[in-house]
Amino acid sequence: MTNRSKALTREDIFGANDLKTERVEVPEWGGHVNVRMMNGLERVAFEESLPDQEGEMTSAESLAMFNRLLVRTVVNDDGEQVFNSNGDVDKLGEKSPDVILVLSSKAGDLNGFKAGAAEETAKNLPETDVSASE
């Protein structure tokens, strides 16, 4: 049996685009966003941004975590991050929690976080009156 794959060079490895990206339609926002897998450094920074706590997060902490995840994973069609500051975390808090949960669930899936974690957290969130913010 012969091995048909080539031995990768340093340039091959560093030149490979190995970060998966998925397009997610967001009709509520009038288009789509691209959600990308974080690289290793981004993932470490994201995990370090999470609060150290024992037990369950509050609803506000959960939504803030989802917003921080989206700031790091939503990219434009050229692969550049759409959001660029901690202020964007707060601004995302003004958007529909339903949309945030859908996008953060996709980001979580791409980044190897527990599948269904966003949906499980959503079950525990208080009911919101979306029409009140329109």
N, CA, C and O atoms as a MOPAC input file, in Angstrom:
PM7 MOZYME 1SCF
protein

 N      0.85000 1    -1.17200 1     0.00000 1
 C      0.00000 1     0.00000 1     0.00000 1
 C      0.89800 1     1.23800 1     0.00000 1
 O      1.79600 1     1.35000 1     0.83400 1
 N      0.66600 1     2.14500 1    -0.90800 1
 C      1.47800 1     3.35600 1    -0.99900 1
 C      0.73400 1     4.53800 1    -0.39800 1
 O     -0.48900 1     4.64300 1    -0.48700 1
 N      1.50500 1     5.42000 1     0.21200 1
 C      0.94000 1     6.63400 1     0.78300 1
 C      0.93900 1     7.69200 1    -0.30100 1
 O      2.00800 1     8.11700 1    -0.73900 1
 N     -0.23100 1     8.13100 1    -0.74900 1
 C     -0.33400 1     9.06900 1    -1.86100 1
 C     -0.36600 1    10.52600 1    -1.42500 1
 O     -0.27700 1    11.41800 1    -2.26800 1
 N     -0.48800 1    10.78200 1    -0.14400 1
 C     -0.51200 1    12.18000 1     0.28300 1
 C      0.91400 1    12.70600 1     0.36200 1
 O      1.86000 1    11.95000 1     0.58400 1
 N      1.04700 1    13.99400 1     0.17800 1
 C      2.38700 1    14.59700 1     0.22900 1
 C      2.69800 1    15.02400 1     1.64700 1
 O      1.79800 1    15.28900 1     2.44400 1
 N      3.96100 1    15.08700 1     1.94500 1
 C      4.40600 1    15.61500 1     3.23100 1
 C      4.26000 1    17.13000 1     3.16800 1
 O      4.80700 1    17.77700 1     2.27500 1
 N      3.52300 1    17.68800 1     4.11400 1
 C      3.27200 1    19.12200 1     4.11700 1
 C      4.50300 1    19.89400 1     4.56500 1
 O      5.22700 1    19.48600 1     5.47300 1
 N      4.71300 1    21.00800 1     3.90500 1
 C      5.80200 1    21.89800 1     4.29600 1
 C      5.27000 1    22.92800 1     5.28200 1
 O      4.06100 1    23.05100 1     5.48000 1
 N      6.16500 1    23.64600 1     5.88100 1
 C      5.79000 1    24.73900 1     6.78200 1
 C      4.89300 1    25.72300 1     6.04200 1
 O      3.88600 1    26.17100 1     6.59000 1
 N      5.24200 1    26.06100 1     4.81300 1
 C      4.46700 1    27.00100 1     4.01600 1
 C      3.07500 1    26.44400 1     3.71000 1
 O      2.09100 1    27.18400 1     3.71700 1
 N      2.99700 1    25.14400 1     3.44400 1
 C      1.69100 1    24.51300 1     3.20400 1
 C      0.79500 1    24.65800 1     4.43300 1
 O     -0.37800 1    25.01400 1     4.32900 1
 N      1.37200 1    24.37500 1     5.58300 1
 C      0.59500 1    24.39300 1     6.82500 1
 C      0.13400 1    25.80400 1     7.14900 1
 O     -1.05000 1    26.02300 1     7.40600 1
 N      1.05800 1    26.77400 1     7.14100 1
 C      0.68300 1    28.13900 1     7.48200 1
 C     -0.16400 1    28.79900 1     6.40300 1
 O     -0.88100 1    29.75800 1     6.68700 1
 N     -0.09600 1    28.30800 1     5.18300 1
 C     -0.89000 1    28.87200 1     4.09200 1
 C     -2.28300 1    28.28100 1     3.95900 1
 O     -3.11200 1    28.80200 1     3.21400 1
 N     -2.54500 1    27.20100 1     4.67300 1
 C     -3.84900 1    26.54100 1     4.57300 1
 C     -4.90200 1    27.32500 1     5.34700 1
 O     -4.66600 1    27.74500 1     6.48000 1
 N     -6.05900 1    27.52000 1     4.73300 1
 C     -7.18700 1    28.14400 1     5.41600 1
 C     -7.99300 1    27.01500 1     6.04900 1
 O     -8.81900 1    26.38300 1     5.39000 1
 N     -7.74600 1    26.77000 1     7.32800 1
 C     -8.38600 1    25.63700 1     7.99100 1
 C     -9.49000 1    26.06100 1     8.96000 1
 O     -9.96900 1    25.25500 1     9.75700 1
 N     -9.88900 1    27.32800 1     8.88500 1
 C    -10.95500 1    27.82800 1     9.74900 1
 C    -12.27400 1    27.78700 1     8.97400 1
 O    -12.48300 1    28.56100 1     8.04000 1
 N    -13.14300 1    26.88500 1     9.37200 1
 C    -14.43000 1    26.73100 1     8.68800 1
 C    -15.27000 1    27.99400 1     8.86500 1
 O    -15.25000 1    28.63800 1     9.91300 1
 N    -16.00700 1    28.32600 1     7.80800 1
 C    -16.93700 1    29.45300 1     7.83700 1
 C    -18.26400 1    28.97900 1     7.27300 1
 O    -18.30500 1    28.25800 1     6.27600 1
 N    -19.35200 1    29.39000 1     7.91800 1
 C    -20.68200 1    29.05900 1     7.41400 1
 C    -21.51400 1    30.32100 1     7.28600 1
 O    -21.49100 1    31.19800 1     8.15000 1
 N    -22.23800 1    30.39000 1     6.20100 1
 C    -23.15500 1    31.49900 1     5.94000 1
 C    -24.47500 1    31.19200 1     6.64100 1
 O    -25.00600 1    30.08600 1     6.53600 1
 N    -24.99300 1    32.18500 1     7.35600 1
 C    -26.26700 1    32.02300 1     8.06100 1
 C    -27.19400 1    33.14800 1     7.62900 1
 O    -26.87400 1    34.32300 1     7.80900 1
 N    -28.32300 1    32.80000 1     7.06700 1
 C    -29.32000 1    33.79700 1     6.67300 1
 C    -29.96100 1    34.39100 1     7.91700 1
 O    -30.33900 1    33.66900 1     8.84000 1
 N    -30.08000 1    35.70600 1     7.93100 1
 C    -30.71100 1    36.40600 1     9.04900 1
 C    -31.77500 1    37.33700 1     8.46100 1
 O    -31.52600 1    38.52800 1     8.27100 1
 N    -32.96900 1    36.78600 1     8.17100 1
 C    -34.01200 1    37.61200 1     7.55200 1
 C    -34.41800 1    38.80400 1     8.42000 1
 O    -34.83100 1    39.84100 1     7.90300 1
 N    -34.29900 1    38.65300 1     9.73800 1
 C    -34.63900 1    39.75500 1    10.63900 1
 C    -33.73100 1    40.96900 1    10.41700 1
 O    -34.12600 1    42.10200 1    10.69300 1
 N    -32.52600 1    40.73000 1     9.92300 1
 C    -31.57700 1    41.80300 1     9.67200 1
 C    -31.46200 1    42.13100 1     8.18900 1
 O    -30.70400 1    43.02400 1     7.81100 1
 N    -32.20600 1    41.41800 1     7.34600 1
 C    -32.23500 1    41.72400 1     5.92200 1
 C    -31.09000 1    41.16000 1     5.11000 1
 O    -30.74800 1    41.73100 1     4.07400 1
 N    -30.48000 1    40.06200 1     5.53500 1
 C    -29.37900 1    39.48500 1     4.77100 1
 C    -28.78800 1    38.27300 1     5.45500 1
 O    -29.49600 1    37.48500 1     6.08100 1
 N    -27.48400 1    38.13600 1     5.32700 1
 C    -26.79400 1    36.99800 1     5.93600 1
 C    -25.54600 1    37.47900 1     6.67000 1
 O    -25.06300 1    38.59100 1     6.45300 1
 N    -25.04100 1    36.61900 1     7.53700 1
 C    -23.73600 1    36.83000 1     8.15400 1
 C    -22.93400 1    35.55300 1     7.96300 1
 O    -23.48400 1    34.46700 1     7.77900 1
 N    -21.63500 1    35.71400 1     8.01100 1
 C    -20.72900 1    34.57100 1     7.95600 1
 C    -20.20800 1    34.34200 1     9.36500 1
 O    -19.69400 1    35.26100 1    10.00300 1
 N    -20.34000 1    33.12600 1     9.84200 1
 C    -19.84900 1    32.76100 1    11.16000 1
 C    -18.64000 1    31.85700 1    10.95800 1
 O    -18.70100 1    30.86300 1    10.23500 1
 N    -17.53200 1    32.22600 1    11.61800 1
 C    -16.26400 1    31.54300 1    11.40400 1
 C    -15.76400 1    30.89500 1    12.68500 1
 O    -16.02300 1    31.36400 1    13.79300 1
 N    -15.06200 1    29.83400 1    12.49800 1
 C    -14.34100 1    29.17700 1    13.58400 1
 C    -13.23700 1    30.12600 1    14.05200 1
 O    -12.58500 1    30.77000 1    13.22900 1
 N    -13.02600 1    30.21600 1    15.35600 1
 C    -11.93300 1    31.02300 1    15.89600 1
 C    -10.61600 1    30.27500 1    15.72500 1
 O    -10.57700 1    29.04500 1    15.73100 1
 N     -9.53600 1    31.04400 1    15.57300 1
 C     -8.23100 1    30.38600 1    15.60300 1
 C     -7.86800 1    30.12200 1    17.05900 1
 O     -8.60200 1    30.52500 1    17.96200 1
 N     -6.76300 1    29.46200 1    17.29100 1
 C     -6.38700 1    29.07500 1    18.64600 1
 C     -6.21100 1    30.25800 1    19.58600 1
 O     -6.65100 1    30.20500 1    20.73500 1
 N     -5.57200 1    31.32500 1    19.11400 1
 C     -5.35700 1    32.49700 1    19.96000 1
 C     -6.67600 1    33.18300 1    20.29800 1
 O     -6.87300 1    33.62700 1    21.42900 1
 N     -7.58300 1    33.27200 1    19.32100 1
 C     -8.89300 1    33.86900 1    19.56800 1
 C     -9.69500 1    33.04700 1    20.56800 1
 O    -10.39300 1    33.58700 1    21.42700 1
 N     -9.58100 1    31.74400 1    20.43700 1
 C    -10.33300 1    30.87400 1    21.35000 1
 C     -9.84400 1    31.02300 1    22.79000 1
 O    -10.64800 1    31.08000 1    23.72000 1
 N     -8.54000 1    31.08600 1    22.96700 1
 C     -7.99100 1    31.27000 1    24.30900 1
 C     -8.46100 1    32.61700 1    24.87300 1
 O     -8.88600 1    32.69100 1    26.02600 1
 N     -8.38500 1    33.67400 1    24.06600 1
 C     -8.81800 1    34.99900 1    24.52700 1
 C    -10.30500 1    34.99400 1    24.88300 1
 O    -10.71200 1    35.60200 1    25.87300 1
 N    -11.12100 1    34.30100 1    24.06500 1
 C    -12.55000 1    34.21500 1    24.35900 1
 C    -12.77700 1    33.49700 1    25.68600 1
 O    -13.52800 1    33.97400 1    26.53600 1
 N    -12.13100 1    32.36200 1    25.85600 1
 C    -12.33000 1    31.59100 1    27.08400 1
 C    -11.84100 1    32.36100 1    28.30800 1
 O    -12.42400 1    32.24800 1    29.38700 1
 N    -10.77800 1    33.14100 1    28.14500 1
 C    -10.29300 1    33.95400 1    29.26300 1
 C    -11.23900 1    35.11200 1    29.58100 1
 O    -11.22300 1    35.63900 1    30.69300 1
 N    -12.06900 1    35.51100 1    28.60000 1
 C    -13.01400 1    36.60800 1    28.82700 1
 C    -14.25600 1    36.15600 1    29.58800 1
 O    -15.04700 1    36.98100 1    30.04600 1
 N    -14.41900 1    34.85700 1    29.72000 1
 C    -15.59100 1    34.34300 1    30.42000 1
 C    -15.41700 1    34.51100 1    31.92200 1
 O    -14.31500 1    34.36200 1    32.44900 1
 N    -16.51900 1    34.82500 1    32.60900 1
 C    -16.39900 1    35.00700 1    34.06000 1
 C    -16.08400 1    33.69200 1    34.75700 1
 O    -16.59900 1    32.63700 1    34.38700 1
 N    -15.23200 1    33.77400 1    35.77000 1
 C    -14.96400 1    32.61500 1    36.61900 1
 C    -16.12300 1    32.51300 1    37.59700 1
 O    -16.34900 1    33.40900 1    38.40900 1
 N    -16.83700 1    31.43500 1    37.51000 1
 C    -17.93300 1    31.27600 1    38.45100 1
 C    -18.30600 1    29.81800 1    38.56200 1
 O    -18.08600 1    29.00900 1    37.66000 1
 N    -18.87000 1    29.52700 1    39.68800 1
 C    -19.37600 1    28.18500 1    39.91300 1
 C    -20.88600 1    28.25500 1    39.80800 1
 O    -21.49200 1    29.25300 1    40.19800 1
 N    -21.49000 1    27.21800 1    39.29100 1
 C    -22.94100 1    27.21100 1    39.14800 1
 C    -23.36100 1    27.79200 1    37.81600 1
 O    -22.54600 1    27.96100 1    36.90900 1
 N    -24.63400 1    28.09400 1    37.71000 1
 C    -25.19800 1    28.56100 1    36.44700 1
 C    -25.03600 1    30.06500 1    36.28300 1
 O    -24.99500 1    30.81400 1    37.25900 1
 N    -24.94400 1    30.48900 1    35.02400 1
 C    -24.87800 1    31.90900 1    34.70600 1
 C    -26.28100 1    32.50000 1    34.77400 1
 O    -27.27900 1    31.80400 1    34.58400 1
 N    -26.33300 1    33.78600 1    35.04700 1
 C    -27.61100 1    34.48200 1    34.95100 1
 C    -27.95100 1    34.64800 1    33.47500 1
 O    -27.09600 1    34.43800 1    32.61400 1
 N    -29.18200 1    35.02100 1    33.18000 1
 C    -29.59000 1    35.25700 1    31.79700 1
 C    -28.74200 1    36.34500 1    31.16100 1
 O    -28.31300 1    36.21100 1    30.01500 1
 N    -28.49800 1    37.41900 1    31.89400 1
 C    -27.69800 1    38.52500 1    31.36600 1
 C    -26.26600 1    38.07500 1    31.07000 1
 O    -25.69500 1    38.46200 1    30.05000 1
 N    -25.69000 1    37.26900 1    31.94500 1
 C    -24.32800 1    36.77200 1    31.71900 1
 C    -24.28600 1    35.84800 1    30.50100 1
 O    -23.32800 1    35.87300 1    29.72800 1
 N    -25.32100 1    35.04000 1    30.33900 1
 C    -25.36700 1    34.13000 1    29.19300 1
 C    -25.44800 1    34.90100 1    27.88800 1
 O    -24.71700 1    34.60700 1    26.94300 1
 N    -26.34000 1    35.89200 1    27.83300 1
 C    -26.46200 1    36.67600 1    26.60600 1
 C    -25.18400 1    37.45500 1    26.31800 1
 O    -24.79000 1    37.57300 1    25.15800 1
 N    -24.52900 1    37.99000 1    27.34600 1
 C    -23.26500 1    38.70000 1    27.14300 1
 C    -22.20100 1    37.74400 1    26.59600 1
 O    -21.40500 1    38.12800 1    25.74000 1
 N    -22.18300 1    36.50900 1    27.08400 1
 C    -21.23500 1    35.52000 1    26.58200 1
 C    -21.50100 1    35.23400 1    25.10500 1
 O    -20.56500 1    35.15800 1    24.30900 1
 N    -22.77700 1    35.07500 1    24.73900 1
 C    -23.11300 1    34.82900 1    23.33600 1
 C    -22.68600 1    36.01200 1    22.47600 1
 O    -22.18100 1    35.81900 1    21.37000 1
 N    -22.88100 1    37.23400 1    22.96600 1
 C    -22.48000 1    38.42100 1    22.22000 1
 C    -20.96700 1    38.47000 1    22.04300 1
 O    -20.48200 1    38.81000 1    20.96400 1
 N    -20.21400 1    38.13400 1    23.09500 1
 C    -18.74300 1    38.10600 1    22.97800 1
 C    -18.30700 1    37.06300 1    21.94200 1
 O    -17.35800 1    37.28000 1    21.18900 1
 N    -19.00600 1    35.94300 1    21.91700 1
 C    -18.69800 1    34.90900 1    20.93700 1
 C    -18.92700 1    35.43300 1    19.51900 1
 O    -18.11400 1    35.18700 1    18.62700 1
 N    -20.02300 1    36.14900 1    19.31100 1
 C    -20.31500 1    36.67700 1    17.97500 1
 C    -19.32400 1    37.75000 1    17.55900 1
 O    -18.95800 1    37.82700 1    16.38600 1
 N    -18.88400 1    38.57600 1    18.49100 1
 C    -17.88200 1    39.59500 1    18.15500 1
 C    -16.63100 1    38.93700 1    17.59300 1
 O    -15.98400 1    39.48600 1    16.70100 1
 N    -16.29300 1    37.77200 1    18.10700 1
 C    -15.07900 1    37.07600 1    17.65900 1
 C    -15.28600 1    36.20700 1    16.42400 1
 O    -14.30900 1    35.81500 1    15.78600 1
 N    -16.53500 1    35.89400 1    16.06900 1
 C    -16.74000 1    34.89600 1    15.01200 1
 C    -17.49800 1    35.38300 1    13.78100 1
 O    -17.48700 1    34.69200 1    12.76200 1
 N    -18.15100 1    36.53000 1    13.82900 1
 C    -18.87300 1    37.02200 1    12.64800 1
 C    -17.88300 1    37.76900 1    11.76300 1
 O    -17.21900 1    38.70900 1    12.19900 1
 N    -17.79800 1    37.32500 1    10.50400 1
 C    -16.85500 1    37.91100 1     9.55300 1
 C    -17.57700 1    38.30700 1     8.27700 1
 O    -18.65900 1    37.79900 1     7.98100 1
 N    -16.96600 1    39.22400 1     7.51500 1
 C    -17.54300 1    39.60400 1     6.22700 1
 C    -17.13100 1    38.59200 1     5.15700 1
 O    -16.47800 1    37.59200 1     5.45700 1
 N    -17.51000 1    38.85500 1     3.93400 1
 C    -17.21900 1    37.90100 1     2.86000 1
 C    -15.72500 1    37.75000 1     2.58100 1
 O    -15.30900 1    36.78000 1     1.94700 1
 N    -14.91100 1    38.70700 1     3.05300 1
 C    -13.45600 1    38.61700 1     2.90300 1
 C    -12.78700 1    37.95100 1     4.10800 1
 O    -11.56300 1    37.82900 1     4.15000 1
 N    -13.59100 1    37.52000 1     5.09000 1
 C    -13.05100 1    36.85100 1     6.26300 1
 C    -12.59600 1    37.78200 1     7.37400 1
 O    -11.99900 1    37.33400 1     8.35300 1
 N    -12.87500 1    39.08900 1     7.23100 1
 C    -12.48500 1    40.05800 1     8.25000 1
 C    -13.60100 1    40.19600 1     9.27200 1
 O    -14.78100 1    40.16700 1     8.92300 1
 N    -13.22100 1    40.34900 1    10.54900 1
 C    -14.22300 1    40.47200 1    11.59400 1
 C    -15.10500 1    41.69100 1    11.36000 1
 O    -14.61900 1    42.77000 1    11.02100 1
 N    -16.41100 1    41.50300 1    11.54600 1
 C    -17.38700 1    42.57600 1    11.38300 1
 C    -17.38600 1    43.47700 1    12.61100 1
 O    -17.45200 1    44.70100 1    12.49300 1
 N    -17.31400 1    42.87400 1    13.77100 1
 C    -17.32700 1    43.62200 1    15.02400 1
 C    -15.89800 1    43.76900 1    15.51100 1
 O    -15.06000 1    42.89600 1    15.28300 1
 N    -15.62200 1    44.89200 1    16.19200 1
 C    -14.22300 1    45.13100 1    16.52500 1
 C    -13.96400 1    45.67200 1    17.91400 1
 O    -12.84600 1    46.09400 1    18.20700 1
 N    -14.95700 1    45.67200 1    18.77100 1
 C    -14.69400 1    46.24100 1    20.09500 1
 C    -15.61900 1    45.65000 1    21.14200 1
 O    -16.62400 1    45.01500 1    20.82200 1
 N    -15.26300 1    45.87100 1    22.39300 1
 C    -16.14400 1    45.45500 1    23.47900 1
 C    -17.45400 1    46.23000 1    23.44500 1
 O    -18.47800 1    45.73200 1    23.91200 1
 N    -17.43300 1    47.45200 1    22.89400 1
 C    -18.66300 1    48.22300 1    22.74400 1
 C    -19.66600 1    47.50100 1    21.86400 1
 O    -20.87500 1    47.64400 1    22.04700 1
 N    -19.16800 1    46.72300 1    20.90600 1
 C    -20.06500 1    45.95800 1    20.04500 1
 C    -20.76900 1    44.85000 1    20.82200 1
 O    -21.87800 1    44.45500 1    20.46200 1
 N    -20.14600 1    44.34800 1    21.87200 1
 C    -20.80100 1    43.35800 1    22.72700 1
 C    -22.06800 1    43.97300 1    23.31000 1
 O    -23.12800 1    43.34700 1    23.30100 1
 N    -21.95700 1    45.19400 1    23.81400 1
 C    -23.11200 1    45.87800 1    24.38300 1
 C    -24.16400 1    46.19700 1    23.32100 1
 O    -25.36000 1    46.04200 1    23.56900 1
 N    -23.72900 1    46.63900 1    22.14400 1
 C    -24.67500 1    46.96200 1    21.06600 1
 C    -25.44100 1    45.71900 1    20.61700 1
 O    -26.62800 1    45.80600 1    20.30400 1
 N    -24.77200 1    44.56400 1    20.58200 1
 C    -25.47400 1    43.32900 1    20.22400 1
 C    -26.54900 1    42.99300 1    21.25600 1
 O    -27.52600 1    42.31400 1    20.93800 1
 N    -26.37300 1    43.46200 1    22.47500 1
 C    -27.37400 1    43.25800 1    23.50600 1
 C    -28.69000 1    43.94400 1    23.19500 1
 O    -29.71600 1    43.61900 1    23.79300 1
 N    -28.67400 1    44.89400 1    22.26200 1
 C    -29.88600 1    45.59800 1    21.85100 1
 C    -30.61600 1    44.87100 1    20.71800 1
 O    -31.70400 1    45.28500 1    20.31500 1
 N    -30.02600 1    43.79500 1    20.20600 1
 C    -30.62100 1    43.04200 1    19.10100 1
 C    -31.49000 1    41.91600 1    19.64300 1
 O    -31.46500 1    41.61200 1    20.83600 1
 N    -32.25200 1    41.30900 1    18.75500 1
 C    -33.16600 1    40.23600 1    19.13200 1
 C    -32.40500 1    39.07500 1    19.76100 1
 O    -31.46700 1    38.55000 1    19.16100 1
 N    -32.80500 1    38.67100 1    20.96900 1
 C    -32.13200 1    37.52100 1    21.58700 1
 C    -32.33700 1    36.24300 1    20.78200 1
 O    -31.49900 1    35.34200 1    20.83200 1
 N    -33.43400 1    36.15100 1    20.04600 1
 C    -33.65800 1    34.96900 1    19.20700 1
 C    -32.58800 1    34.85500 1    18.13700 1
 O    -32.06100 1    33.76800 1    17.90100 1
 N    -32.25900 1    35.97200 1    17.48100 1
 C    -31.22800 1    35.96800 1    16.43900 1
 C    -29.86400 1    35.68000 1    17.06700 1
 O    -29.08900 1    34.88500 1    16.53500 1
 N    -29.57600 1    36.31600 1    18.18200 1
 C    -28.29400 1    36.10500 1    18.86200 1
 C    -28.12000 1    34.62900 1    19.21700 1
 O    -27.03000 1    34.07800 1    19.06300 1
 N    -29.19000 1    33.98900 1    19.69100 1
 C    -29.10100 1    32.57500 1    20.06600 1
 C    -28.85900 1    31.67500 1    18.85700 1
 O    -28.08800 1    30.72000 1    18.94300 1
 N    -29.51000 1    31.97100 1    17.73300 1
 C    -29.29900 1    31.17800 1    16.51800 1
 C    -27.84500 1    31.30100 1    16.06300 1
 O    -27.19000 1    30.30000 1    15.77400 1
 N    -27.34800 1    32.54000 1    16.00100 1
 C    -25.98000 1    32.75800 1    15.52900 1
 C    -24.94300 1    32.19700 1    16.50500 1
 O    -23.94700 1    31.60900 1    16.08300 1
 N    -25.17100 1    32.37400 1    17.79300 1
 C    -24.20000 1    31.86300 1    18.75500 1
 C    -24.21400 1    30.33900 1    18.80300 1
 O    -23.19000 1    29.71700 1    19.08800 1
 N    -25.35600 1    29.74300 1    18.52700 1
 C    -25.41100 1    28.28600 1    18.44300 1
 C    -24.55700 1    27.78500 1    17.28100 1
 O    -23.82300 1    26.80600 1    17.41500 1
 N    -24.66100 1    28.46600 1    16.13700 1
 C    -23.83100 1    28.10600 1    14.97800 1
 C    -22.35200 1    28.31700 1    15.29400 1
 O    -21.51400 1    27.47800 1    14.96300 1
 N    -22.03600 1    29.44700 1    15.93900 1
 C    -20.63700 1    29.71400 1    16.30800 1
 C    -20.13600 1    28.66400 1    17.28800 1
 O    -18.99200 1    28.21900 1    17.19600 1
 N    -20.98500 1    28.27000 1    18.21800 1
 C    -20.60100 1    27.23700 1    19.17800 1
 C    -20.33300 1    25.90800 1    18.51000 1
 O    -19.37500 1    25.21300 1    18.84800 1
 N    -21.19100 1    25.55300 1    17.55000 1
 C    -20.99400 1    24.30400 1    16.80900 1
 C    -19.66100 1    24.31800 1    16.05900 1
 O    -18.90200 1    23.35000 1    16.10800 1
 N    -19.38800 1    25.42900 1    15.36400 1
 C    -18.15000 1    25.52700 1    14.58500 1
 C    -16.90400 1    25.48800 1    15.46500 1
 O    -15.84000 1    25.04400 1    15.03500 1
 N    -17.05000 1    25.95600 1    16.69200 1
 C    -15.90000 1    26.06800 1    17.57700 1
 C    -15.79200 1    24.94400 1    18.59100 1
 O    -14.96300 1    25.00100 1    19.49900 1
 N    -16.62300 1    23.92700 1    18.44000 1
 C    -16.50200 1    22.74300 1    19.27300 1
 C    -17.01700 1    22.90000 1    20.68100 1
 O    -16.66500 1    22.12000 1    21.56600 1
 N    -17.85700 1    23.91300 1    20.90000 1
 C    -18.47800 1    24.03700 1    22.20600 1
 C    -19.62700 1    23.05700 1    22.27200 1
 O    -20.11100 1    22.58700 1    21.24200 1
 N    -20.06100 1    22.75100 1    23.46600 1
 C    -21.11200 1    21.76700 1    23.67100 1
 C    -22.31200 1    22.04600 1    22.75700 1
 O    -22.91200 1    23.12000 1    22.81000 1
 N    -22.64400 1    21.07500 1    21.93300 1
 C    -23.78000 1    21.21800 1    21.02900 1
 C    -25.04500 1    21.43600 1    21.82800 1
 O    -25.30200 1    20.74800 1    22.81600 1
 N    -25.83300 1    22.40300 1    21.38800 1
 C    -27.11200 1    22.65000 1    22.03700 1
 C    -27.02200 1    23.49900 1    23.27900 1
 O    -28.03600 1    23.72000 1    23.94000 1
 N    -25.82800 1    23.99100 1    23.62700 1
 C    -25.69400 1    24.78300 1    24.85300 1
 C    -26.51100 1    26.06400 1    24.76600 1
 O    -27.13400 1    26.46600 1    25.74800 1
 N    -26.51500 1    26.70600 1    23.61300 1
 C    -27.27700 1    27.94600 1    23.47000 1
 C    -28.77200 1    27.68100 1    23.61100 1
 O    -29.49200 1    28.44400 1    24.25400 1
 N    -29.22800 1    26.58700 1    22.99900 1
 C    -30.64300 1    26.26500 1    23.09100 1
 C    -31.03100 1    25.92000 1    24.52300 1
 O    -32.10500 1    26.30100 1    24.98800 1
 N    -30.16100 1    25.20300 1    25.22000 1
 C    -30.44300 1    24.84000 1    26.61300 1
 C    -30.52200 1    26.08900 1    27.48500 1
 O    -31.39700 1    26.20400 1    28.34200 1
 N    -29.59800 1    27.02200 1    27.25600 1
 C    -29.62900 1    28.26500 1    28.00700 1
 C    -30.88100 1    29.05800 1    27.67300 1
 O    -31.48900 1    29.66300 1    28.55600 1
 N    -31.27100 1    29.05900 1    26.40600 1
 C    -32.45400 1    29.81500 1    25.98400 1
 C    -33.70700 1    29.33500 1    26.70000 1
 O    -34.60000 1    30.13200 1    26.98800 1
 N    -33.78100 1    28.04800 1    26.99000 1
 C    -34.95000 1    27.51700 1    27.69000 1
 C    -35.09100 1    28.14300 1    29.07200 1
 O    -36.19600 1    28.26200 1    29.60000 1
 N    -33.96800 1    28.53800 1    29.65100 1
 C    -33.97700 1    29.07600 1    31.00300 1
 C    -34.08000 1    30.59400 1    31.05100 1
 O    -34.16200 1    31.17600 1    32.13200 1
 N    -34.07800 1    31.24500 1    29.87700 1
 C    -34.17900 1    32.69800 1    29.85000 1
 C    -35.62000 1    33.12600 1    30.08400 1
 O    -36.54700 1    32.40800 1    29.70800 1
 N    -35.81900 1    34.28800 1    30.70200 1
 C    -37.18700 1    34.76200 1    30.88100 1
 C    -37.79100 1    35.12100 1    29.53300 1
 O    -37.07800 1    35.47000 1    28.59200 1
 N    -39.10800 1    35.03200 1    29.45200 1
 C    -39.80700 1    35.42000 1    28.22300 1
 C    -39.55200 1    36.89000 1    27.95700 1
 O    -39.52500 1    37.70300 1    28.88100 1
 N    -39.36200 1    37.23300 1    26.67000 1
 C    -39.15100 1    38.64000 1    26.30400 1
 C    -40.25300 1    39.06300 1    25.36000 1
 O    -40.77400 1    38.26100 1    24.58500 1
 N    -40.59300 1    40.30900 1    25.43400 1
 C    -41.59200 1    40.85600 1    24.52800 1
 C    -40.83100 1    41.58500 1    23.43300 1
 O    -40.46400 1    42.75100 1    23.58200 1
 N    -40.59700 1    40.87400 1    22.31900 1
 C    -39.81200 1    41.41800 1    21.22300 1
 C    -40.48000 1    42.65600 1    20.62400 1
 O    -39.79500 1    43.58500 1    20.19800 1
 N    -41.82300 1    42.67100 1    20.58900 1
 C    -42.54200 1    43.78600 1    19.97200 1
 C    -42.31000 1    45.08800 1    20.72500 1
 O    -42.44700 1    46.16500 1    20.14500 1
 N    -41.96200 1    45.01000 1    22.00200 1
 C    -41.74700 1    46.21100 1    22.79600 1
 C    -40.50800 1    46.97500 1    22.35200 1
 O    -40.40800 1    48.17800 1    22.59600 1
 N    -39.55800 1    46.29700 1    21.70300 1
 C    -38.33000 1    46.97000 1    21.28700 1
 C    -38.37600 1    47.42300 1    19.83600 1
 O    -37.41700 1    48.01400 1    19.34000 1
 N    -39.46100 1    47.15600 1    19.16300 1
 C    -39.54600 1    47.54900 1    17.74800 1
 C    -39.94300 1    48.98500 1    17.58400 1
 O    -40.05800 1    49.47000 1    16.45900 1

